Amino acid sequence: MIAGDHDREDGSGDLAAVEREARAWIVRLTSGTATHADAEALTAWRAQPEHDAAFLAASKLWRQAGIALPKQVAPALVRVAPRDISRRRMLRGAGLGIASASIAASGAALVSNWPELGADYRTGTGEVRTVDLPGGVRIELDAETALDARTAEAGTLVLHAGAVAVTVPADARPISLTVGATHVATRPGMATEFVVRCRPAEGLTGWTGGRDAELSCLSGSVEVVAEPGAPPAVLAAGQGVDTTRGAGGVHAIDTATTAAWRRGLLVFRDTPLSQVVDDLNRYRPGRIVLGSSAASVRRVTGIFHLSRPEEALTSIRTALALSEFRLSDRLVILR
């Protein structure tokens, strides 16, 4: 679906036509039927600066109007294979089923994670970006990150997806960052560097836009409030906290490996394969899908280059003795 084809087939036209196309995109993305093809087409459309500006303006107006996004996901249709089906066809069917589930999940996420599409700063798969804000504040965005920098409230950031590393000079005004229900703030007059990683909350909460955060303080000090009404926790350099329900409190971190993506590396230390796959998917075109719960809990330790995700995938598959099933060059199922 290419929004506004009837208005602008050659990319020319006046501002009103661009604004109509931007509104058409919003209607499409909030219809409950948006697909990955729509997301890719939107990315291509927003490549032109005037298109991107119109989309951001329309999305902010949409959110200010308080229009609710659909949070219901249509039940999946399940087909039962005949008993005499061959093993090859069964494997193919299982692969297609997993692929369909992955695409359906991505489509649902596309709708429920609407704020990501209208964020002020976004990075794509494999893209790392640095943004300099007034006052000497520097923000480094990891791949597939969406961040709002609310100009009406100077120094206020909202992380919708991905991860950021924030560096704040001692003479800069304090920075506050919100991710889901969690709020983190720097302290006046103190040079500070911290990293925040955002991920969907566990269970249904994550499907409806809930976010958990993993926070690490590399230098200086930050104050963290995990949820409204919770007592604040103060993190010093070398400390972190995870807001996932049931996670522990303040703990020591390895500052040498925290946010290794800033140095072009992925570093895993006894990390569940499910998390490793999530990270690889942010740097590798296509999708890696885990085909069994047993595989998801396997542990991975290693250092890999972000620029060579396929090499990392091969190394991990070999080390864990996993089987691989490819439906295409981009869709890989591990079991």
C-alpha positions in Angstrom: 0.0 0.0 0.0 1.4 3.4 -1.1 -0.5 6.2 0.6 -1.6 9.0 -1.6 -0.8 7.4 -5.0 -3.8 9.1 -6.5 -2.4 12.5 -5.4 1.4 12.2 -6.1 2.7 9.6 -8.4 5.9 11.4 -9.4 6.8 12.8 -5.9 5.8 16.4 -6.9 2.9 18.5 -5.7 2.1 21.1 -3.2 2.3 21.0 0.6 -1.4 20.3 1.0 -1.0 17.1 -1.0 1.9 16.0 1.2 -0.2 16.7 4.3 -3.0 14.6 2.9 -0.6 11.7 2.2 0.7 12.0 5.8 -2.8 11.8 7.2 -3.5 8.8 4.9 -0.5 7.0 6.3 -1.8 7.6 9.9 -5.2 6.2 9.0 -3.6 3.2 7.4 -1.2 2.5 10.4 -4.0 2.8 12.9 -6.5 0.7 11.0 -5.4 -2.6 12.6 -4.4 -4.1 9.2 -1.0 -2.6 8.7 1.7 -4.9 7.5 5.5 -5.0 7.2 5.1 -4.0 3.5 3.3 -0.9 4.7 6.1 -0.1 7.2 8.7 -0.5 4.4 6.7 1.7 2.0 6.3 4.3 4.7 10.0 4.4 5.3 10.6 4.9 1.6 8.0 7.7 1.5 9.6 9.5 4.5 13.0 9.5 2.8 12.1 13.0 1.4 12.5 15.7 4.1 9.2 17.3 3.4 7.4 14.0 3.7 9.1 13.2 7.0 8.2 16.6 8.4 4.6 16.3 7.4 4.4 12.8 8.9 5.9 13.9 12.3 3.5 16.9 12.4 0.5 14.8 11.6 1.4 12.0 14.1 1.9 14.5 16.9 -1.5 16.1 16.2 -3.0 12.6 16.2 -1.5 11.8 19.6 -2.5 15.2 21.1 -6.1 14.4 20.0 -6.0 11.4 22.3 -7.2 8.9 19.7 -6.9 5.4 21.0 -5.1 2.7 19.0 -6.7 -0.7 18.5 -5.3 -3.1 21.1 -7.2 -6.2 19.9 -5.4 -8.8 17.8 -7.6 -11.0 15.7 -7.4 -14.7 16.7 -5.1 -16.8 14.5 -6.5 -19.4 12.2 -5.0 -22.8 12.8 -5.1 -25.6 10.2 -4.8 -29.2 11.3 -2.6 -31.2 9.0 -3.9 -34.5 7.6 -2.5 -37.6 9.3 -0.9 -38.9 6.2 1.1 -35.8 5.5 4.8 -36.3 4.7 7.6 -35.3 7.0 8.9 -32.9 4.5 5.5 -31.2 4.1 5.1 -31.2 7.9 8.5 -29.4 8.3 7.5 -26.9 5.6 4.2 -26.3 7.2 5.7 -25.8 10.6 8.2 -23.4 9.1 5.4 -21.4 7.4 3.4 -21.5 10.6 6.3 -20.0 12.5 6.9 -17.4 9.8 3.2 -16.5 9.8 3.2 -16.1 13.5 6.3 -13.9 13.3 4.7 -11.7 10.7 1.5 -11.5 12.6 3.3 -10.6 15.8 5.3 -7.9 13.8 2.0 -6.5 12.4 0.5 -6.4 15.9 3.6 -4.7 17.2 3.5 -2.2 14.3 0.1 -1.0 15.5 0.6 -1.2 19.3 4.0 0.5 19.1 2.6 3.4 17.2 4.7 6.1 19.0 7.8 4.6 17.5 6.7 5.6 14.0 6.3 9.3 14.9 9.4 9.7 17.1 11.7 12.6 16.5 14.8 10.4 16.1 14.7 6.9 14.7 17.3 4.4 13.5 16.8 1.4 11.2 18.2 -2.1 11.2 21.9 -2.0 11.6 22.0 1.8 11.9 23.7 3.5 14.8 23.3 7.3 15.0 24.6 10.2 17.2 22.5 13.3 18.0 23.9 16.4 19.6 21.4 18.4 21.6 21.7 22.0 22.9 24.0 22.4 25.9 26.5 19.8 24.8 24.3 16.9 25.5 25.1 13.9 23.2 22.8 11.0 22.6 24.0 7.8 20.8 21.1 5.7 19.4 21.5 2.0 18.9 19.9 0.1 15.9 16.1 0.1 15.7 15.7 2.9 18.3 13.0 5.5 18.6 13.4 8.6 20.7 11.4 11.7 21.3 13.1 14.9 22.3 10.3 17.2 23.4 11.3 20.7 22.4 8.4 22.2 24.4 10.0 20.7 27.5 13.7 21.2 27.1 15.8 18.4 28.5 12.9 15.9 28.5 13.4 12.7 26.5 11.1 9.7 25.8 12.5 6.4 24.7 10.0 4.2 22.8 12.2 1.4 21.6 15.9 0.3 21.4 18.7 1.8 23.4 20.5 5.1 23.9 23.7 6.2 25.6 23.3 9.8 27.0 26.3 12.0 27.9 25.6 15.2 29.9 28.3 17.8 30.7 28.5 19.2 34.2 27.4 22.7 33.0 24.3 21.4 31.1 20.8 21.5 32.4 19.6 18.2 34.0 18.2 15.7 31.5 15.2 13.5 32.3 14.3 10.4 30.3 11.1 8.4 30.4 10.7 4.8 29.2 7.3 3.2 29.9 6.5 3.9 33.5 10.2 4.4 34.4 11.7 7.8 34.9 15.5 8.6 35.1 17.0 12.0 35.7 20.6 13.4 35.9 21.7 15.6 38.8 22.5 19.3 38.5 26.2 20.3 38.2 27.4 16.7 37.6 28.9 15.3 34.4 27.0 12.1 33.8 26.9 9.2 31.3 24.2 6.6 31.4 22.7 3.9 29.1 19.0 3.0 28.9 17.7 -0.1 27.0 14.0 -0.4 26.3 12.1 -3.6 25.6 8.5 -4.7 25.5 7.2 -5.7 28.9 6.5 -9.4 29.5 3.1 -10.8 28.7 0.0 -8.9 27.5 1.4 -5.7 28.9 4.1 -5.7 26.2 1.6 -6.3 23.4 -0.4 -3.2 24.5 2.6 -0.9 24.6 4.1 -1.6 28.0 7.8 -1.1 28.3 10.5 -2.3 30.7 13.9 -0.6 31.1 17.5 -1.7 31.8 19.5 1.3 33.1 23.2 1.5 33.6 25.2 4.5 35.0 28.7 4.7 33.6 29.8 8.0 35.3 28.3 10.6 37.6 25.0 9.7 39.1 21.3 9.3 38.1 18.0 9.0 40.0 15.6 6.3 38.9 11.9 5.9 39.7 10.8 2.5 38.4 7.1 3.4 38.4 4.8 6.1 39.7 4.7 6.1 43.5 7.8 3.9 43.8 10.7 5.2 46.0 13.6 6.7 43.9 16.9 4.7 43.6 20.2 6.6 43.1 22.7 4.9 40.8 26.3 5.7 41.1 28.9 5.0 38.4 29.2 1.2 37.8 25.7 0.5 39.0 22.5 -0.6 37.1 18.9 -1.5 37.7 16.4 -3.6 35.7 12.7 -2.6 36.0 11.4 -5.9 34.7 8.8 -7.2 37.2 10.5 -9.7 39.6 14.0 -8.4 38.8 16.5 -7.6 41.5 17.4 -4.1 42.8 20.5 -2.0 42.2 23.4 -4.2 41.1 27.0 -3.8 39.8 27.6 -3.6 36.1 30.5 -4.3 33.8 31.2 -0.8 32.4 33.6 -2.2 29.8 30.9 -4.3 28.1 27.8 -2.1 28.7 26.6 -0.6 25.4 29.4 -2.4 23.5 27.4 -1.5 20.3 29.0 2.0 20.6 32.3 0.3 19.7 30.8 -1.9 17.0 30.5 -5.0 19.1 27.9 -7.3 20.6 29.1 -8.8 23.9 27.2 -11.7 25.5 28.0 -13.3 28.9 25.8 -16.3 29.8 23.0 -14.5 28.0 19.7 -16.4 27.1 19.5 -17.2 23.4 16.2 -15.4 23.1 17.8 -12.1 24.1 20.8 -12.8 21.8 18.4 -13.4 18.8 16.5 -10.1 19.7 19.9 -8.3 19.5 20.9 -9.9 16.2 17.6 -9.1 14.6 18.3 -5.4 15.1 21.5 -5.7 13.0 20.6 -8.4 10.5 18.2 -7.8 7.6 15.3 -10.2 7.8 14.3 -12.2 10.9 15.7 -15.0 13.0 13.0 -17.0 14.8 13.4 -19.5 17.6 11.3 -22.6 16.8 11.3 -24.1 20.3 11.2 -23.0 23.9 14.1 -25.3 24.7 16.3 -23.4 22.4 15.3 -20.0 23.8 16.8 -20.7 27.2 20.2 -21.9 25.9 23.0 -19.6 27.1 25.5 -17.7 24.9 28.9 -16.2 25.7 30.9 -14.5 23.1 32.0 -11.3 21.3 30.7 -10.5 17.8 31.0 -7.7 15.3 27.9 -5.8 14.5 29.0 -5.5 10.9 29.0 -9.3 10.5 25.7 -10.5 12.0 25.6 -13.5 9.6 28.9 -14.7 10.9 27.6 -14.3 14.5 24.6 -16.4 13.7 26.7 -19.2 12.2 29.0 -19.2 15.2 26.2 -19.4 17.7 24.3 -22.1 15.8 27.5 -24.2 15.6 28.4 -23.7 19.3 25.0 -24.6 20.5 24.5 -27.5 18.0 21.2 -26.0 16.7 19.5 -27.0 13.5 18.7 -24.2 11.0 15.8 -24.0 8.6 15.8 -21.2 6.0 12.6 -20.2 4.3 14.5 -17.5 2.4 17.8 -15.7 2.6 16.3 -13.5 5.3 14.0 -15.7 7.4 15.9 -18.2 9.5 14.4 -20.7 12.0 16.6 -22.1 14.8 15.7 -25.2 16.7 
